[in-house]
Amino acid sequence: MTSSAPRPPGPASPDESPADLLRQFWWLHDARWYQGVAKRFGQEAANEINAEAMRFVARRIAAAYARENGLGPGLSAAELASALTGISHLMTGNAVEAANKVTGEESWETVVSRNFALEMLARAGTLEGYDCPCPQMREGWFDGLRTEVRDRRVECMRTGGTACRFQSCTVPRGSGDAAAERAL
């Protein structure tokens, strides 16, 4: 006879690392926190606070990643694409599947094909009204990497897209926004 009781916390398999287990518990905390704020103060407040917190944490993680990897300010598109891949994996493990592809000398595209948070929100029936904090997370990453970037979301799974897609370019020092906008 099999038990229908929930499995106690612990590795799902012998191959699961302590870091992956910690991420799972953090995702659970984050989900319960978001749901609690939404229930008590409304979804608009939960979305706003979630985005602020995401930007703050993302900036800290990107700055730590930059220090650890000896990255200075003003990274190129290729350096940013590589750094974003590393930072995303550091933050999410395999809960988010994303690829960064250089598309020009100073531009790249990010495609997120899986996002665990959106999957869980859909399962909980609370995806409607959720504002994805990915733009704020990316702002935090770029701030932490000390590189000015023009970043544009062109598709979002939350709003019905097949993927989350961002087109980005570095802003050359001494140039205006018009040059960066042309590159996108």
N, CA and C of each residue as an Amber inpcrd file, in Angstrom:
protein
   552
   0.8420000  -1.1670000   0.0000000   0.0000000   0.0000000   0.0000000
   0.8940000   1.2380000   0.0000000   0.5380000   2.2170000  -0.8450000
   1.3310000   3.4370000  -0.9210000   0.6640000   4.5360000  -0.1150000
   1.4640000   5.3910000   0.4210000   0.9680000   6.5010000   1.2230000
   0.7010000   7.7030000   0.3390000  -0.3820000   8.4150000   0.6120000
  -0.6700000   9.6390000  -0.1260000  -0.2010000  10.8690000   0.6450000
   0.4610000  10.6440000   1.7840000   0.9610000  11.7630000   2.5820000
   2.0850000  12.4720000   1.8270000   2.1880000  13.7780000   2.0020000
   3.2620000  14.5050000   1.3310000   4.6320000  13.9920000   1.7770000
   5.5620000  14.0310000   0.8590000   6.9240000  13.6160000   1.1430000
   7.5720000  14.6710000   2.0290000   8.2770000  14.2720000   3.0880000
   8.9410000  15.2710000   3.9350000  10.0420000  15.9750000   3.1630000
  10.4120000  17.1830000   3.6070000  11.4870000  17.9010000   2.9210000
  12.7550000  17.0600000   2.8740000  13.4360000  17.1770000   1.7760000
  14.6860000  16.4580000   1.5900000  14.9310000  16.2740000   0.1150000
  16.0960000  15.7800000  -0.2290000  16.4170000  15.5930000  -1.6550000
  15.4140000  14.6730000  -2.3340000  15.0140000  15.0450000  -3.5500000
  14.1100000  14.2100000  -4.3440000  14.8530000  12.9960000  -4.8760000
  16.1410000  13.1450000  -5.0470000  16.9650000  12.0420000  -5.5260000
  18.3540000  12.1960000  -4.9320000  19.1410000  11.1240000  -4.9610000
  20.5060000  11.2370000  -4.4180000  21.3670000  12.2420000  -5.1850000
  20.9720000  12.5700000  -6.4210000  21.7460000  13.5050000  -7.2350000
  21.4240000  14.9650000  -6.9340000  20.3840000  15.2120000  -6.1510000
  19.9770000  16.5920000  -5.8830000  20.9310000  17.2410000  -4.8850000
  21.4370000  18.4130000  -5.2510000  22.4150000  19.0950000  -4.4110000
  21.7270000  19.8760000  -3.2880000  22.4590000  20.1540000  -2.2220000
  21.8990000  21.0010000  -1.1610000  21.4810000  22.3770000  -1.6930000
  22.2270000  22.9160000  -2.6770000  21.8540000  24.2170000  -3.2490000
  20.5020000  24.1320000  -3.9470000  20.2480000  23.0310000  -4.6640000
  18.9500000  22.8730000  -5.3270000  17.8280000  22.7430000  -4.3000000
  18.0830000  22.0350000  -3.2280000  17.0820000  21.8970000  -2.1690000
  16.8030000  23.2530000  -1.5240000  17.8470000  24.0220000  -1.2620000
  17.6690000  25.3550000  -0.6940000  16.8380000  26.2270000  -1.6290000
  17.1240000  26.1610000  -2.9350000  16.3290000  26.9330000  -3.9100000
  14.8650000  26.5200000  -3.8520000  14.5780000  25.2340000  -3.7430000
  13.1830000  24.7760000  -3.6870000  12.4640000  25.3750000  -2.4780000
  13.1250000  25.3740000  -1.3390000  12.5060000  25.9530000  -0.1490000
  12.3480000  27.4670000  -0.2950000  13.3100000  28.1120000  -0.9400000
  13.1860000  29.5480000  -1.1460000  12.0240000  29.8550000  -2.0830000
  11.8570000  29.0630000  -3.1560000  10.7140000  29.2540000  -4.0600000
   9.4090000  29.0750000  -3.2800000   9.3560000  28.0930000  -2.3870000
   8.1540000  27.8660000  -1.5850000   7.8890000  29.0720000  -0.6820000
   8.9150000  29.5840000  -0.0210000   8.7700000  30.7780000   0.8040000
   8.2550000  31.9400000  -0.0310000   8.8690000  32.1670000  -1.1830000
   8.4990000  33.2680000  -2.0510000   7.0260000  33.1700000  -2.4700000
   6.6040000  31.9690000  -2.8300000   5.2130000  31.7720000  -3.2600000
   4.2410000  32.0590000  -2.1260000   4.5200000  31.5480000  -0.9380000
   3.6220000  31.7660000   0.1990000   3.6080000  33.2460000   0.6070000
   4.7650000  33.8880000   0.5400000   4.8520000  35.3080000   0.8700000
   3.9990000  36.1190000  -0.1040000   4.1830000  35.8770000  -1.4040000
   3.4350000  36.5980000  -2.4250000   1.9290000  36.3970000  -2.2200000
   1.5060000  35.1510000  -2.0140000   0.0800000  34.8590000  -1.8300000
  -0.4650000  35.5560000  -0.5800000   0.3230000  35.6010000   0.4910000
  -0.1070000  36.2690000   1.7200000  -0.2740000  37.7690000   1.5400000
   0.6720000  38.3900000   0.8570000   0.5700000  39.8320000   0.6100000
  -0.6400000  40.1080000  -0.2830000  -0.8240000  39.3050000  -1.3220000
  -1.9590000  39.5040000  -2.2350000  -3.2840000  39.3600000  -1.4870000
  -3.3760000  38.3850000  -0.6140000  -4.6190000  38.1500000   0.1320000
  -4.9120000  39.3000000   1.0980000  -3.8870000  39.7820000   1.7930000
  -4.1060000  40.8120000   2.8050000  -4.1760000  42.2320000   2.2510000
  -3.3710000  42.5190000   1.2160000  -3.2480000  43.8970000   0.7520000
  -3.6000000  44.0900000  -0.7180000  -3.8990000  43.0090000  -1.4310000
  -4.2680000  43.0970000  -2.8360000  -3.1120000  42.7150000  -3.7540000
  -3.4790000  42.2820000  -4.9360000  -2.4750000  41.7990000  -5.8730000
  -1.5850000  42.9250000  -6.3940000  -2.1260000  44.1230000  -6.5230000
  -1.2970000  45.2420000  -6.9800000  -0.1350000  45.4820000  -6.0160000
  -0.4250000  45.4580000  -4.7130000   0.6350000  45.6370000  -3.7170000
   1.6240000  44.4810000  -3.7770000   1.1310000  43.2640000  -3.9140000
   2.0210000  42.0930000  -3.9960000   2.9330000  42.1920000  -5.2150000
   2.3850000  42.5970000  -6.3510000   3.1950000  42.7430000  -7.5590000
   4.2680000  43.8160000  -7.3930000   3.8880000  44.9470000  -6.8080000
   4.8250000  46.0620000  -6.6280000   5.9680000  45.6790000  -5.6800000
   5.6280000  45.0960000  -4.5470000   6.6480000  44.7040000  -3.5740000
   7.5240000  43.5810000  -4.1240000   6.9160000  42.6410000  -4.8330000
   7.6630000  41.5450000  -5.4400000   8.6970000  42.0790000  -6.4330000
   8.2960000  43.0290000  -7.2690000   9.2170000  43.6000000  -8.2640000
  10.3640000  44.3480000  -7.5850000  10.0590000  45.1170000  -6.5310000
  11.1050000  45.8320000  -5.7990000  12.1050000  44.8640000  -5.1800000
  11.5890000  43.8260000  -4.5470000  12.4640000  42.8410000  -3.9070000
  13.2930000  42.1000000  -4.9450000  12.6880000  41.7540000  -6.0690000
  13.4110000  41.0400000  -7.1180000  14.5620000  41.8790000  -7.6540000
  14.3120000  43.1570000  -7.8890000  15.3720000  44.0400000  -8.4070000
  16.5260000  44.1340000  -7.4060000  16.1930000  44.2810000  -6.1290000
  17.2100000  44.3850000  -5.0860000  18.0650000  43.1230000  -5.0220000
  17.4280000  41.9740000  -4.9370000  18.1510000  40.7000000  -4.8360000
  18.9600000  40.4460000  -6.1000000  18.3890000  40.7060000  -7.2620000
  19.0910000  40.4870000  -8.5260000  20.3500000  41.3430000  -8.6170000
  20.2660000  42.5890000  -8.1700000  21.4360000  43.4730000  -8.1810000
  22.5310000  42.9120000  -7.2910000  22.1720000  42.4570000  -6.1080000
  23.1580000  41.8910000  -5.1830000  23.8070000  40.6350000  -5.7550000
  23.0090000  39.7580000  -6.3340000  23.5490000  38.5110000  -6.8970000
  24.4650000  38.8230000  -8.0790000  24.0630000  39.7390000  -8.9460000
  24.8960000  40.0880000 -10.1060000  26.2080000  40.7250000  -9.6640000
  26.1700000  41.5820000  -8.6480000  27.4000000  42.2050000  -8.1520000
  28.3370000  41.1510000  -7.5660000  27.7870000  40.2050000  -6.8270000
  28.6080000  39.1270000  -6.2680000  29.1920000  38.2730000  -7.3850000
  28.3790000  37.9790000  -8.3860000  28.8500000  37.1900000  -9.5370000
  29.9850000  37.9280000 -10.2460000  29.8240000  39.2370000 -10.4370000
  30.8540000  40.0340000 -11.1070000  32.1600000  40.0140000 -10.3130000
  32.0720000  40.1810000  -8.9980000  33.2830000  40.1340000  -8.1580000
  33.9520000  38.7680000  -8.2590000  33.1620000  37.7290000  -8.1400000
  33.6890000  36.3570000  -8.1670000  34.3680000  36.0260000  -9.4950000
  33.8610000  36.6080000 -10.5690000  34.3760000  36.2990000 -11.9050000
  35.2590000  37.3940000 -12.4860000  35.6000000  38.3960000 -11.6860000
  36.5020000  39.4590000 -12.1260000  35.9560000  40.3080000 -13.2570000
  34.6410000  40.5420000 -13.2670000  34.0180000  41.3370000 -14.3290000
  33.9610000  42.8030000 -13.9320000  34.4570000  43.6680000 -14.7960000
  34.4070000  45.0990000 -14.5550000  33.1940000  45.7190000 -15.2200000
  33.0250000  47.0160000 -15.0480000  31.8900000  47.7000000 -15.6760000
  32.0490000  47.7730000 -17.1910000  30.9380000  48.0520000 -17.8680000
  30.9590000  48.2590000 -19.3140000  31.1980000  46.9940000 -20.1190000
  30.5130000  45.9210000 -19.7780000  30.7010000  44.6460000 -20.4750000
  30.1690000  44.6890000 -21.9020000  30.7520000  43.8870000 -22.7670000
  30.2830000  43.7640000 -24.1530000  29.0410000  42.8720000 -24.1870000
  28.4080000  42.8080000 -25.3340000  27.2280000  41.9570000 -25.4990000
  27.5750000  40.4950000 -25.2240000  28.6930000  40.0350000 -25.7410000
  29.0880000  38.6360000 -25.5330000  29.3680000  38.3700000 -24.0550000
  30.0340000  39.3080000 -23.3790000  30.3060000  39.1360000 -21.9540000
  29.0080000  39.1520000 -21.1450000  28.0850000  40.0350000 -21.5170000
  26.7980000  40.0960000 -20.8180000  25.9850000  38.8250000 -21.0310000
  25.9400000  38.3330000 -22.2670000  25.1890000  37.1100000 -22.5430000
  25.7250000  35.9610000 -21.6950000  27.0320000  35.8540000 -21.5990000
  27.6410000  34.8050000 -20.7900000  27.3440000  35.0130000 -19.3040000
  27.4780000  36.2500000 -18.8280000  27.2190000  36.5440000 -17.4250000
  25.7600000  36.2800000 -17.0680000  24.8250000  36.6580000 -17.9360000
  23.4050000  36.4250000 -17.6480000  23.0960000  34.9480000 -17.5400000
  23.7370000  34.1400000 -18.3610000  23.5400000  32.6960000 -18.2700000
  24.0040000  32.1940000 -16.9070000  25.1780000  32.6400000 -16.4680000
  25.6990000  32.2290000 -15.1700000  24.8580000  32.7230000 -14.0050000
  24.4500000  33.9740000 -14.0620000  23.6520000  34.5560000 -12.9750000
  22.2910000  33.8800000 -12.8850000  21.6570000  33.6480000 -14.0260000
  20.3540000  32.9860000 -14.0350000  20.4520000  31.6000000 -13.4090000
  21.4900000  30.8670000 -13.7670000  21.6510000  29.5280000 -13.2040000
  21.9220000  29.6060000 -11.6960000  22.7220000  30.5790000 -11.2760000
  23.0010000  30.7670000  -9.8640000  21.7060000  31.0370000  -9.0890000
  20.8410000  31.8740000  -9.6500000  19.6020000  32.2410000  -8.9660000
  18.5510000  31.1410000  -8.9930000  18.4500000  30.4150000 -10.1080000
  17.2960000  29.5430000 -10.2890000  17.6140000  28.0700000 -10.4770000
  18.8850000  27.7170000 -10.6070000  19.2030000  26.3170000 -10.8940000
  18.5480000  25.9240000 -12.2010000  17.8420000  24.8080000 -12.1810000
  17.1620000  24.3670000 -13.4060000  15.6730000  24.7200000 -13.4120000
  15.2450000  25.6170000 -12.5140000  13.8340000  26.0100000 -12.4550000
  13.4510000  26.9590000 -13.5850000  14.4530000  27.5650000 -14.1980000
  14.2340000  28.4360000 -15.3460000  15.1770000  27.9790000 -16.4490000
  14.6300000  27.8140000 -17.6470000  15.4560000  27.4650000 -18.8010000
  15.5330000  28.6780000 -19.7010000  16.7530000  29.2080000 -19.8490000
  16.9530000  30.4230000 -20.6260000  18.2100000  30.2840000 -21.4650000
  18.1930000  30.9290000 -22.6180000  19.3620000  30.9590000 -23.4970000
  19.6080000  32.3970000 -23.9150000  20.8710000  32.7700000 -23.9580000
  21.2800000  34.1080000 -24.3840000  22.1190000  33.9630000 -25.6370000
  21.6880000  34.6190000 -26.7070000  22.3700000  34.5000000 -27.9970000
  22.7810000  35.8810000 -28.4870000  24.0690000  36.0320000 -28.7870000
  24.5680000  37.2840000 -29.3270000  24.0120000  37.4440000 -30.7390000
  23.4330000  38.6170000 -31.0050000  22.8040000  38.8680000 -32.3150000
  23.5080000  39.9530000 -33.1140000  24.4490000  40.6300000 -32.5060000
  25.2020000  41.6910000 -33.1680000  26.3800000  42.0760000 -32.3090000
  27.1510000  43.0250000 -32.7770000  28.3510000  43.4150000 -32.0460000
  28.0400000  43.8430000 -30.6110000  26.9450000  44.5480000 -30.4130000
  26.5770000  45.0090000 -29.0720000  25.1490000  44.6340000 -28.7000000
  24.6210000  43.5620000 -29.2910000  23.2460000  43.1720000 -28.9840000
  23.1510000  41.6660000 -28.7650000  22.1180000  41.2890000 -28.0590000
  21.8420000  39.8780000 -27.8210000  20.3600000  39.7000000 -27.5410000
  19.9310000  38.4500000 -27.5860000  18.5440000  38.1020000 -27.3060000
  18.5290000  37.0510000 -26.2120000  17.6030000  37.1920000 -25.2910000
  17.3860000  36.2040000 -24.2430000  16.0380000  35.5490000 -24.5030000
  16.0240000  34.2180000 -24.4920000  14.7730000  33.4710000 -24.6580000
  14.6210000  32.5540000 -23.4500000  13.5450000  32.7500000 -22.7040000
  13.2210000  31.9060000 -21.5640000  12.1260000  30.9500000 -22.0240000
  12.4450000  29.6710000 -22.0520000  11.4890000  28.6820000 -22.5460000
  10.7380000  27.9710000 -21.4250000  11.1980000  28.1380000 -20.1870000
  10.5090000  27.5410000 -19.0380000  10.7460000  28.4260000 -17.8260000
   9.6740000  28.6720000 -17.0690000   9.7710000  29.4570000 -15.8520000
   8.9360000  28.7750000 -14.7800000   9.6060000  28.1800000 -13.8230000
   8.9640000  27.4380000 -12.7450000   7.9350000  28.2830000 -12.0050000
   8.2330000  29.5540000 -11.7720000   7.3120000  30.4130000 -11.0340000
   5.9690000  30.5260000 -11.7510000   6.0000000  30.7030000 -13.0630000
   4.7490000  30.7930000 -13.8220000   3.9920000  29.4680000 -13.7910000
   4.7190000  28.3590000 -13.8380000   4.0800000  27.0380000 -13.7660000
   3.3500000  26.8760000 -12.4300000   4.0040000  27.2690000 -11.3440000
   3.4000000  27.1140000 -10.0200000   2.2200000  28.0610000  -9.8260000
   2.3270000  29.2750000 -10.3210000   1.2050000  30.2120000 -10.2260000
   0.0010000  29.6860000 -10.9930000   0.2470000  29.1090000 -12.1590000
  -0.8490000  28.5330000 -12.9410000  -1.4900000  27.3750000 -12.1850000
  -0.6830000  26.5080000 -11.5920000  -1.2200000  25.3730000 -10.8240000
  -2.0330000  25.8280000  -9.6220000  -1.6050000  26.9410000  -9.0100000
  -2.3070000  27.4640000  -7.8390000  -3.5460000  28.2650000  -8.2350000
  -3.7210000  28.5140000  -9.5440000  -4.8670000  29.2700000 -10.0110000
  -4.7460000  30.7650000  -9.7670000  -3.5110000  31.2630000  -9.6160000
  -3.3260000  32.6810000  -9.2950000  -2.4670000  33.4110000 -10.3230000
  -2.3700000  32.8640000 -11.5090000  -1.5600000  33.5040000 -12.5470000
  -2.2120000  34.7940000 -13.0450000  -3.5320000  34.8070000 -13.0920000
  -4.2500000  36.0060000 -13.5310000  -3.9470000  37.1580000 -12.5770000
  -3.5300000  38.2810000 -13.1200000  -3.2310000  39.4500000 -12.3020000
  -1.7920000  39.5170000 -11.8180000  -1.0240000  38.4520000 -11.9980000
   0.3810000  38.4450000 -11.5950000   1.1830000  39.2490000 -12.6100000
   1.9920000  40.1880000 -12.1320000   2.8930000  40.9440000 -12.9960000
   4.2750000  40.3220000 -12.8750000   4.7430000  39.7760000 -13.9550000
   6.0490000  39.1280000 -13.9650000   7.1420000  40.1490000 -13.6540000
   8.0080000  39.8730000 -12.6650000   9.0570000  40.8230000 -12.3010000
  10.3450000  40.6510000 -13.1150000  10.2840000  39.9560000 -14.2280000
  11.4970000  39.7490000 -15.0330000  12.1620000  41.0650000 -15.4680000
  11.4150000  42.0730000 -15.9120000  12.0990000  43.3250000 -16.2860000
  12.8810000  43.9320000 -15.1210000  12.3050000  43.9150000 -13.9220000
  12.9970000  44.4660000 -12.7620000  14.1870000  43.5880000 -12.3680000
  14.0490000  42.2810000 -12.5110000  15.1590000  41.3890000 -12.2300000
  16.3200000  41.7000000 -13.1650000  16.0170000  41.8580000 -14.4490000
  17.0640000  42.1530000 -15.4280000  17.7000000  43.5200000 -15.1580000
  16.8970000  44.5190000 -14.7760000  17.4580000  45.8270000 -14.3920000
  18.4550000  45.6510000 -13.2510000  18.0910000  44.8510000 -12.2710000
  18.9860000  44.5800000 -11.1550000  20.2760000  43.9150000 -11.6120000
  20.1610000  42.9480000 -12.5210000  21.3620000  42.2810000 -13.0460000
  22.2930000  43.2960000 -13.7060000  21.7310000  44.1400000 -14.5690000
  22.5690000  45.1120000 -15.2840000  23.1840000  46.1230000 -14.3170000
  22.4200000  46.5570000 -13.3060000  22.9760000  47.4530000 -12.2890000
  24.1270000  46.7730000 -11.5550000  23.9200000  45.5290000 -11.1580000
  24.9530000  44.7890000 -10.4420000  26.1940000  44.5410000 -11.2800000
  26.0090000  44.4140000 -12.5860000  27.1350000  44.2270000 -13.5070000
  27.7460000  45.5580000 -13.9310000  27.1520000  46.6580000 -13.4940000
  27.6300000  48.0140000 -13.7810000  27.7900000  48.2680000 -15.2840000
  26.7680000  47.8720000 -16.0210000  26.7720000  48.0620000 -17.4650000
  25.4220000  48.6250000 -17.8840000  25.4560000  49.7120000 -18.6450000
  24.2060000  50.3140000 -19.1110000  23.6930000  49.5340000 -20.3200000
  22.4140000  49.1700000 -20.2530000  21.8000000  48.3170000 -21.2720000
  20.4160000  48.8600000 -21.6000000  20.0380000  48.7450000 -22.8570000
  18.6510000  48.9750000 -23.2730000  18.0550000  47.5890000 -23.4610000
  16.9930000  47.3300000 -22.7200000  16.4000000  45.9970000 -22.6590000
  14.9200000  46.1170000 -22.9910000  14.4660000  45.3060000 -23.9180000
  13.0670000  45.3890000 -24.3480000  12.4610000  43.9950000 -24.3510000
  11.3550000  43.8390000 -23.6120000  10.6280000  42.5680000 -23.6150000
   9.7390000  42.5570000 -24.8510000   9.8860000  41.5340000 -25.6800000
   9.0980000  41.4600000 -26.9100000   8.0700000  40.3360000 -26.8760000
   8.1780000  39.4460000 -25.9030000   7.2080000  38.3600000 -25.7690000
   7.2590000  37.8770000 -24.3250000   6.1010000  37.4510000 -23.7960000
   6.0360000  37.0100000 -22.4010000   5.0980000  35.8110000 -22.2850000
   5.5630000  34.7500000 -21.6420000   4.7180000  33.5700000 -21.4210000
   3.5330000  33.9110000 -20.5360000   3.7090000  34.8070000 -19.6000000
   2.6240000  35.1740000 -18.6890000   1.4190000  35.7360000 -19.4490000
   1.6750000  36.4360000 -20.5450000   0.5810000  37.0450000 -21.3060000
   0.2460000  36.2610000 -22.5710000   0.6770000  35.0040000 -22.6370000
   0.2850000  34.1430000 -23.7540000   1.3650000  33.8500000 -24.7700000
   2.5520000  34.3640000 -24.6050000   3.6370000  34.0810000 -25.5360000
   4.1290000  32.6490000 -25.3880000   4.7960000  32.1550000 -26.4120000
   5.3590000  30.8070000 -26.3480000   6.6450000  30.7810000 -25.5350000
   7.2310000  31.9500000 -25.3110000   8.4570000  32.0990000 -24.5220000
   8.4970000  33.5280000 -24.0020000   9.4110000  33.7760000 -23.0860000
   9.7120000  35.1470000 -22.6910000  10.9430000  35.5320000 -23.4980000
  10.8360000  36.6140000 -24.2350000  11.9100000  37.0090000 -25.1480000
  12.2610000  38.4730000 -24.8980000  13.5560000  38.7110000 -24.7480000
  14.0710000  40.0570000 -24.5500000  15.1090000  40.3470000 -25.6190000
  15.0750000  41.5420000 -26.1790000  16.1160000  42.0110000 -27.0870000
  16.8530000  43.1230000 -26.3530000  18.1760000  43.0120000 -26.3580000
  18.9760000  43.9140000 -25.5460000  20.1930000  44.3960000 -26.3080000
  20.6830000  45.5590000 -25.8990000  21.9490000  46.0490000 -26.4500000
  22.6460000  46.8940000 -25.4030000  23.9590000  46.9050000 -25.4970000
  24.7310000  47.7490000 -24.6000000  24.6170000  49.1830000 -25.0870000
  24.8060000  50.1070000 -24.1860000  24.8020000  51.5230000 -24.5270000
  26.2520000  51.9660000 -24.4820000  26.8320000  52.2480000 -25.6550000
  28.2380000  52.6780000 -25.6750000  28.4110000  53.9480000 -24.8570000
  29.5090000  54.0270000 -24.1570000  29.7860000  55.2160000 -23.3490000
  29.8760000  56.4360000 -24.2470000  29.2130000  57.4890000 -23.8230000
  29.2570000  58.7400000 -24.5740000  28.2240000  58.8270000 -25.6840000
  27.4080000  57.7940000 -25.8710000  26.3770000  57.8810000 -26.9110000
  25.0280000  58.0980000 -26.2530000  24.0870000  58.5290000 -27.0360000
  22.7530000  58.7860000 -26.5200000  21.8470000  57.5760000 -26.6700000
  20.6440000  57.7130000 -26.1870000  19.6710000  56.6430000 -26.2590000
  19.2920000  56.2940000 -27.6920000  19.3570000  57.2470000 -28.6170000
  18.9320000  56.9840000 -29.9920000  19.7680000  55.8800000 -30.6300000
  21.0690000  55.8720000 -30.3810000  21.9350000  54.8220000 -30.9490000
  21.5570000  53.4600000 -30.4050000  21.2580000  53.3890000 -29.1210000
  20.8710000  52.1190000 -28.5150000  19.5160000  51.6500000 -29.0420000
  18.5930000  52.5760000 -29.2130000  17.2850000  52.1960000 -29.7350000
  17.3750000  51.6640000 -31.1540000  18.2480000  52.2530000 -31.9840000
  18.4170000  51.7530000 -33.3520000  18.9420000  50.3340000 -33.3580000
  19.7970000  49.9890000 -32.3860000  20.3800000  48.6530000 -32.3240000
  19.3370000  47.6080000 -31.9670000  18.2670000  47.9870000 -31.2760000
  17.2030000  47.0430000 -30.9190000  16.3040000  46.8780000 -32.1120000
